[in-house]
Amino acid sequence: MNVRVYCRVYGRVQGVFFRASAKEYASAIGVGGWVRNMVDGSVEGIIEGEKNKVDMMIKWCKKGPAHAFVEKFEFIEEDFQGNLLEFKIKY
C-alpha cells in the first residue's frame, strides 16, 4: 500500500545537515518527496511511497542526523498522489 504524509520537525534541525541527510536516507530506502527549511527554524516535508518505507522515514525524522536535536515531530496522512518519484531539497 502506498501512502503520503506531510511532516514538520522542530528543534535544532537547521544547520545540522538535516535536509541533506534526509535526502540521502530517503533515496537509499526508495521514498519520494521533499524537505525544506521554514522561517521558524523547523523543517517541513512530504514523504510518499510504500507504507513500510514511509514508516522507516518517519522513524528517521524523529531522530534526525547526528548533530540534530528533534524536540517535536508532527505528521498528517494525506491522500497518496504518486507524483513524487524522487526525494528533493526545496529552497
Secondary structure in CASP SS format (residue, H / E / C, confidence):
PFRMAT SS
TARGET T0000
AUTHOR 0000-0000-0000
METHOD secondary structure of the structure
MODEL  1
M C 1.00
N E 1.00
V E 1.00
R E 1.00
V E 1.00
Y E 1.00
C E 1.00
R E 1.00
V E 1.00
Y E 1.00
G E 1.00
R E 1.00
V C 1.00
Q C 1.00
G C 1.00
V C 1.00
F C 1.00
F H 1.00
R H 1.00
A H 1.00
S H 1.00
A H 1.00
K H 1.00
E H 1.00
Y H 1.00
A H 1.00
S H 1.00
A H 1.00
I H 1.00
G C 1.00
V C 1.00
G E 1.00
G E 1.00
W E 1.00
V E 1.00
R E 1.00
N E 1.00
M C 1.00
V C 1.00
D C 1.00
G C 1.00
S C 1.00
V E 1.00
E E 1.00
G E 1.00
I E 1.00
I E 1.00
E E 1.00
G E 1.00
E E 1.00
K H 1.00
N H 1.00
K H 1.00
V H 1.00
D H 1.00
M H 1.00
M H 1.00
I H 1.00
K H 1.00
W H 1.00
C H 1.00
K H 1.00
K H 1.00
G C 1.00
P C 1.00
A C 1.00
H C 1.00
A C 1.00
F E 1.00
V E 1.00
E E 1.00
K E 1.00
F E 1.00
E E 1.00
F E 1.00
I E 1.00
E E 1.00
E E 1.00
D C 1.00
F C 1.00
Q C 1.00
G C 1.00
N C 1.00
L C 1.00
L C 1.00
E C 1.00
F E 1.00
K E 1.00
I E 1.00
K C 1.00
Y C 1.00
END
